[in-house]
Amino acid sequence: MKETDTQNLEEIDIDDIGTILKSSRLKSKKSLEEISSELCIRKIYLTALEESNYEVLPPIPYGIGYVRTYARYLGLSPERAVKLYKTAALAVEEQKNGEEVVETPEVNKSGSWHILVGILALAAIYGGWSWYMSQTAPKTNEETVIAITTPENETIVSDEINSEEKTALKQEDTVVEENNVLTAGEEITQTVVDVEAPVEQNIEPVVEEAPVVIQNNVVLEFTGETWVELKDKNKVYFQGVFHNGDKKEIEYTDNLFLSVGRPGNVKVFIKGVEKDIVAPRRKMNIPLDSLN
């Protein structure tokens, strides 16, 4: 259609931009395949616009461009179409953010009672063990513990010790006399050879450490459906809608920028380290060099 045929959407009593786009396309007798080919917009996005399925569409800034181009092609007012689209898309996004609030689990009020019962049980077990050990310990014979401390007993012990010393001295004198029997010309040579036992040496095997591989890439792993674009100042590396299980990988360079529709559905790894991209108002043109 020509731009001179543009309709004023203010005169149309419909607030749903999807219904307006689909009705206008059917009147023009154009198929989605033909329009997608002429406008270079993927058919999945045109269908999402007509069905008001904002979950499939890329973030609002990109969706505005699609709506403006599609409305102008169908001869509708681009400004009015963009206004209706932004109102509906923002309402859907606010509703989604409200549903993603994480509730804090309640504190277990019975925790302190359980701790007290556990302490009492441990004390009872320890007391029973101590009593059992005291009952089973071997008893010392009291008769052997009595010390000999009387003066008479001390004298008896001294006499016994002196008699033992005298016996040892007599045995030494006998040995000396026997050694003197040897003639002066005889020599007894004793050679003591100390043989050192070989010392066993524990030689540990040398283990070669595997070379450390330094990763220098950017990996995106998708855990759900989302729209993603990765680019630098010169070119776009990839762009589109990806699904759970998809994976994209490029070599890391400086000044990379990431745009994502649903940050919670993609994991970003830079040089082998996972980076956190989930943050309020951080979806478009995220500089990867700034991620922690």
One Martini backbone bead per residue (centre of mass of N, CA, C, O) as a GRO file, in nm:
protein
  292
    1MET     BB    1   0.100   0.034   0.014
    2LYS     BB    2   0.045   0.358   0.034
    3GLU     BB    3   0.105   0.636   0.234
    4THR     BB    4  -0.159   0.800   0.136
    5ASP     BB    5  -0.354   0.554   0.270
    6THR     BB    6  -0.358   0.640   0.551
    7GLN     BB    7  -0.495   0.561   0.854
    8ASN     BB    8  -0.693   0.666   1.124
    9LEU     BB    9  -0.689   0.521   1.439
   10GLU     BB   10  -0.886   0.712   1.592
   11GLU     BB   11  -1.146   0.602   1.415
   12ILE     BB   12  -1.093   0.332   1.556
   13ASP     BB   13  -1.288   0.105   1.771
   14ILE     BB   14  -0.979  -0.007   1.864
   15ASP     BB   15  -0.710  -0.115   2.099
   16ASP     BB   16  -0.603  -0.359   1.937
   17ILE     BB   17  -0.330  -0.392   1.738
   18GLY     BB   18  -0.360  -0.682   1.635
   19THR     BB   19  -0.643  -0.660   1.513
   20ILE     BB   20  -0.576  -0.430   1.315
   21LEU     BB   21  -0.352  -0.572   1.153
   22LYS     BB   22  -0.509  -0.822   1.062
   23SER     BB   23  -0.748  -0.679   0.922
   24SER     BB   24  -0.575  -0.520   0.716
   25ARG     BB   25  -0.442  -0.766   0.580
   26LEU     BB   26  -0.701  -0.908   0.482
   27LYS     BB   27  -0.791  -0.671   0.302
   28SER     BB   28  -0.517  -0.691   0.122
   29LYS     BB   29  -0.454  -1.000   0.055
   30LYS     BB   30  -0.210  -1.076   0.244
   31SER     BB   31   0.051  -1.263   0.334
   32LEU     BB   32   0.290  -1.333   0.562
   33GLU     BB   33   0.507  -1.420   0.358
   34GLU     BB   34   0.505  -1.167   0.181
   35ILE     BB   35   0.563  -0.954   0.403
   36SER     BB   36   0.824  -1.079   0.513
   37SER     BB   37   0.981  -1.048   0.243
   38GLU     BB   38   0.944  -0.732   0.207
   39LEU     BB   39   1.034  -0.644   0.524
   40CYS     BB   40   1.234  -0.838   0.676
   41ILE     BB   41   1.031  -1.005   0.865
   42ARG     BB   42   0.956  -1.233   1.065
   43LYS     BB   43   0.681  -1.433   1.088
   44ILE     BB   44   0.674  -1.467   1.402
   45TYR     BB   45   0.639  -1.156   1.455
   46LEU     BB   46   0.382  -1.101   1.293
   47THR     BB   47   0.208  -1.303   1.449
   48ALA     BB   48   0.252  -1.177   1.732
   49LEU     BB   49   0.122  -0.905   1.666
   50GLU     BB   50  -0.164  -1.015   1.586
   51GLU     BB   51  -0.183  -1.192   1.874
   52SER     BB   52  -0.048  -1.042   2.120
   53ASN     BB   53   0.251  -1.192   2.160
   54TYR     BB   54   0.492  -1.061   2.376
   55GLU     BB   55   0.680  -1.308   2.444
   56VAL     BB   56   0.808  -1.336   2.147
   57LEU     BB   57   0.894  -1.068   2.140
   58PRO     BB   58   1.100  -0.840   2.153
   59PRO     BB   59   1.190  -0.582   2.283
   60ILE     BB   60   1.037  -0.283   2.270
   61PRO     BB   61   1.233  -0.127   2.078
   62TYR     BB   62   1.199  -0.343   1.849
   63GLY     BB   63   0.888  -0.357   1.833
   64ILE     BB   64   0.846  -0.067   1.732
   65GLY     BB   65   0.974  -0.108   1.454
   66TYR     BB   66   0.777  -0.325   1.354
   67VAL     BB   67   0.511  -0.167   1.385
   68ARG     BB   68   0.579   0.076   1.206
   69THR     BB   69   0.632  -0.085   0.946
   70TYR     BB   70   0.362  -0.243   0.930
   71ALA     BB   71   0.166   0.000   0.937
   72ARG     BB   72   0.274   0.146   0.686
   73TYR     BB   73   0.221  -0.089   0.487
   74LEU     BB   74  -0.107  -0.090   0.562
   75GLY     BB   75  -0.190   0.226   0.600
   76LEU     BB   76  -0.120   0.322   0.881
   77SER     BB   77  -0.064   0.479   1.178
   78PRO     BB   78   0.234   0.471   1.333
   79GLU     BB   79   0.191   0.634   1.597
   80ARG     BB   80  -0.065   0.488   1.697
   81ALA     BB   81   0.051   0.200   1.692
   82VAL     BB   82   0.279   0.249   1.896
   83LYS     BB   83   0.102   0.336   2.134
   84LEU     BB   84  -0.061   0.070   2.160
   85TYR     BB   85   0.182  -0.118   2.196
   86LYS     BB   86   0.314   0.007   2.452
   87THR     BB   87   0.076  -0.027   2.643
   88ALA     BB   88   0.055  -0.340   2.625
   89ALA     BB   89   0.354  -0.423   2.681
   90LEU     BB   90   0.385  -0.287   2.962
   91ALA     BB   91   0.158  -0.446   3.102
   92VAL     BB   92   0.285  -0.728   3.065
   93GLU     BB   93   0.557  -0.670   3.211
   94GLU     BB   94   0.440  -0.592   3.489
   95GLN     BB   95   0.292  -0.861   3.539
   96LYS     BB   96   0.545  -1.041   3.529
   97ASN     BB   97   0.708  -0.904   3.760
   98GLY     BB   98   0.492  -0.972   3.981
   99GLU     BB   99   0.518  -1.296   3.947
  100GLU     BB  100   0.852  -1.300   4.026
  101VAL     BB  101   0.812  -1.298   4.321
  102VAL     BB  102   0.993  -1.394   4.604
  103GLU     BB  103   0.932  -1.593   4.866
  104THR     BB  104   0.982  -1.607   5.204
  105PRO     BB  105   1.054  -1.831   5.412
  106GLU     BB  106   0.958  -1.964   5.694
  107VAL     BB  107   1.031  -1.982   6.015
  108ASN     BB  108   1.131  -2.225   6.234
  109LYS     BB  109   0.994  -2.229   6.552
  110SER     BB  110   1.103  -2.533   6.647
  111GLY     BB  111   1.420  -2.520   6.662
  112SER     BB  112   1.488  -2.466   6.965
  113TRP     BB  113   1.353  -2.725   7.076
  114HIS     BB  114   1.534  -2.928   6.925
  115ILE     BB  115   1.803  -2.839   7.051
  116LEU     BB  116   1.736  -2.904   7.348
  117VAL     BB  117   1.683  -3.207   7.310
  118GLY     BB  118   1.966  -3.275   7.198
  119ILE     BB  119   2.129  -3.192   7.450
  120LEU     BB  120   1.994  -3.386   7.653
  121ALA     BB  121   2.066  -3.646   7.503
  122LEU     BB  122   2.375  -3.615   7.517
  123ALA     BB  123   2.396  -3.605   7.826
  124ALA     BB  124   2.276  -3.889   7.879
  125ILE     BB  125   2.485  -4.053   7.719
  126TYR     BB  126   2.739  -3.958   7.874
  127GLY     BB  127   2.651  -4.056   8.159
  128GLY     BB  128   2.622  -4.359   8.086
  129TRP     BB  129   2.914  -4.403   7.993
  130SER     BB  130   3.059  -4.324   8.256
  131TRP     BB  131   2.927  -4.542   8.436
  132TYR     BB  132   3.022  -4.790   8.276
  133MET     BB  133   3.333  -4.739   8.303
  134SER     BB  134   3.338  -4.748   8.621
  135GLN     BB  135   3.235  -5.056   8.637
  136THR     BB  136   3.461  -5.189   8.423
  137ALA     BB  137   3.699  -5.120   8.581
  138PRO     BB  138   3.984  -5.224   8.713
  139LYS     BB  139   4.076  -5.350   9.022
  140THR     BB  140   4.283  -5.283   9.283
  141ASN     BB  141   4.493  -5.432   9.486
  142GLU     BB  142   4.520  -5.339   9.811
  143GLU     BB  143   4.769  -5.507   9.906
  144THR     BB  144   4.973  -5.376   9.680
  145VAL     BB  145   4.948  -5.064   9.779
  146ILE     BB  146   5.093  -5.104  10.030
  147ALA     BB  147   5.333  -4.941  10.194
  148ILE     BB  148   5.672  -4.960  10.300
  149THR     BB  149   5.729  -4.753  10.608
  150THR     BB  150   5.865  -4.898  10.818
  151PRO     BB  151   6.163  -4.932  10.983
  152GLU     BB  152   6.180  -5.243  10.968
  153ASN     BB  153   6.133  -5.272  10.663
  154GLU     BB  154   6.373  -5.101  10.575
  155THR     BB  155   6.588  -5.298  10.687
  156ILE     BB  156   6.512  -5.543  10.520
  157VAL     BB  157   6.563  -5.415  10.244
  158SER     BB  158   6.863  -5.347  10.292
  159ASP     BB  159   6.963  -5.635  10.336
  160GLU     BB  160   6.878  -5.742  10.059
  161ILE     BB  161   7.050  -5.548   9.889
  162ASN     BB  162   7.329  -5.619  10.010
  163SER     BB  163   7.324  -5.920   9.929
  164GLU     BB  164   7.310  -5.871   9.626
  165GLU     BB  165   7.575  -5.710   9.596
  166LYS     BB  166   7.763  -5.933   9.702
  167THR     BB  167   7.701  -6.141   9.485
  168ALA     BB  168   7.793  -5.968   9.240
  169LEU     BB  169   8.093  -5.934   9.334
  170LYS     BB  170   8.170  -6.233   9.332
  171GLN     BB  171   8.117  -6.277   9.028
  172GLU     BB  172   8.332  -6.072   8.932
  173ASP     BB  173   8.582  -6.208   9.063
  174THR     BB  174   8.559  -6.473   8.908
  175VAL     BB  175   8.597  -6.354   8.623
  176VAL     BB  176   8.880  -6.230   8.671
  177GLU     BB  177   9.029  -6.494   8.739
  178GLU     BB  178   8.970  -6.637   8.469
  179ASN     BB  179   9.119  -6.420   8.290
  180ASN     BB  180   9.408  -6.460   8.433
  181VAL     BB  181   9.474  -6.750   8.314
  182LEU     BB  182   9.579  -6.629   8.085
  183THR     BB  183   9.832  -6.586   7.890
  184ALA     BB  184  10.052  -6.340   7.784
  185GLY     BB  185  10.062  -6.445   7.467
  186GLU     BB  186   9.765  -6.405   7.461
  187GLU     BB  187   9.526  -6.296   7.219
  188ILE     BB  188   9.222  -6.123   7.205
  189THR     BB  189   9.037  -6.068   6.909
  190GLN     BB  190   8.787  -5.831   6.843
  191THR     BB  191   8.562  -5.797   6.574
  192VAL     BB  192   8.362  -5.531   6.485
  193VAL     BB  193   8.101  -5.531   6.244
  194ASP     BB  194   7.943  -5.279   6.086
  195VAL     BB  195   7.634  -5.320   5.930
  196GLU     BB  196   7.472  -5.145   5.699
  197ALA     BB  197   7.172  -5.102   5.615
  198PRO     BB  198   6.986  -5.050   5.364
  199VAL     BB  199   6.831  -4.770   5.248
  200GLU     BB  200   6.520  -4.697   5.186
  201GLN     BB  201   6.395  -4.533   4.897
  202ASN     BB  202   6.138  -4.309   4.833
  203ILE     BB  203   6.029  -4.285   4.505
  204GLU     BB  204   5.854  -4.055   4.353
  205PRO     BB  205   5.659  -4.009   4.108
  206VAL     BB  206   5.642  -3.824   3.824
  207VAL     BB  207   5.396  -3.575   3.775
  208GLU     BB  208   5.239  -3.448   3.514
  209GLU     BB  209   5.101  -3.158   3.447
  210ALA     BB  210   4.843  -3.029   3.315
  211PRO     BB  211   4.766  -2.809   3.103
  212VAL     BB  212   4.645  -2.490   3.108
  213VAL     BB  213   4.333  -2.390   2.991
  214ILE     BB  214   4.256  -2.091   2.830
  215GLN     BB  215   3.973  -1.925   2.806
  216ASN     BB  216   3.843  -1.731   2.498
  217ASN     BB  217   3.513  -1.696   2.553
  218VAL     BB  218   3.161  -1.694   2.454
  219VAL     BB  219   2.880  -1.834   2.637
  220LEU     BB  220   2.541  -1.942   2.551
  221GLU     BB  221   2.286  -2.072   2.768
  222PHE     BB  222   1.965  -2.212   2.727
  223THR     BB  223   1.656  -2.239   2.950
  224GLY     BB  224   1.482  -2.070   2.741
  225GLU     BB  225   1.281  -1.851   2.592
  226THR     BB  226   1.459  -1.603   2.384
  227TRP     BB  227   1.589  -1.290   2.304
  228VAL     BB  228   1.903  -1.233   2.112
  229GLU     BB  229   2.196  -1.004   2.110
  230LEU     BB  230   2.531  -0.999   1.955
  231LYS     BB  231   2.772  -0.727   1.969
  232ASP     BB  232   2.947  -0.466   1.818
  233LYS     BB  233   3.053  -0.178   1.658
  234ASN     BB  234   3.055  -0.349   1.365
  235LYS     BB  235   2.882  -0.616   1.451
  236VAL     BB  236   2.666  -0.904   1.421
  237TYR     BB  237   2.678  -1.228   1.541
  238PHE     BB  238   2.380  -1.262   1.677
  239GLN     BB  239   2.013  -1.324   1.613
  240GLY     BB  240   1.725  -1.415   1.815
  241VAL     BB  241   1.534  -1.702   1.886
  242PHE     BB  242   1.567  -1.907   2.172
  243HIS     BB  243   1.602  -2.228   2.330
  244ASN     BB  244   1.600  -2.492   2.512
  245GLY     BB  245   1.947  -2.604   2.468
  246ASP     BB  246   2.080  -2.384   2.349
  247LYS     BB  247   2.400  -2.274   2.181
  248LYS     BB  248   2.648  -2.010   2.204
  249GLU     BB  249   2.975  -1.934   2.033
  250ILE     BB  250   3.254  -1.707   2.087
  251GLU     BB  251   3.508  -1.503   2.057
  252TYR     BB  252   3.672  -1.300   2.256
  253THR     BB  253   3.606  -0.947   2.284
  254ASP     BB  254   3.600  -0.630   2.284
  255ASN     BB  255   3.310  -0.456   2.298
  256LEU     BB  256   3.060  -0.618   2.401
  257PHE     BB  257   2.699  -0.656   2.329
  258LEU     BB  258   2.397  -0.726   2.520
  259SER     BB  259   2.068  -0.850   2.424
  260VAL     BB  260   1.767  -0.926   2.627
  261GLY     BB  261   1.449  -1.034   2.705
  262ARG     BB  262   1.525  -1.295   2.911
  263PRO     BB  263   1.755  -1.325   3.152
  264GLY     BB  264   1.651  -1.600   3.298
  265ASN     BB  265   1.706  -1.780   3.003
  266VAL     BB  266   2.029  -1.713   3.044
  267LYS     BB  267   2.373  -1.811   3.020
  268VAL     BB  268   2.688  -1.646   3.099
  269PHE     BB  269   3.017  -1.710   2.957
  270ILE     BB  270   3.343  -1.578   3.054
  271LYS     BB  271   3.616  -1.747   3.039
  272GLY     BB  272   3.448  -1.980   3.219
  273VAL     BB  273   3.266  -1.754   3.359
  274GLU     BB  274   2.991  -1.679   3.529
  275LYS     BB  275   2.743  -1.430   3.463
  276ASP     BB  276   2.549  -1.160   3.585
  277ILE     BB  277   2.234  -1.026   3.420
  278VAL     BB  278   2.031  -0.999   3.655
  279ALA     BB  279   1.855  -0.686   3.629
  280PRO     BB  280   1.725  -0.398   3.658
  281ARG     BB  281   1.722  -0.242   3.357
  282ARG     BB  282   1.901  -0.501   3.215
  283LYS     BB  283   1.885  -0.567   2.851
  284MET     BB  284   2.033  -0.341   2.686
  285ASN     BB  285   2.342  -0.309   2.596
  286ILE     BB  286   2.544  -0.504   2.748
  287PRO     BB  287   2.853  -0.481   2.883
  288LEU     BB  288   3.073  -0.743   2.929
  289ASP     BB  289   3.310  -0.587   3.078
  290SER     BB  290   3.107  -0.512   3.340
  291LEU     BB  291   3.089  -0.790   3.445
  292ASN     BB  292   3.106  -1.002   3.748
   0.00000   0.00000   0.00000
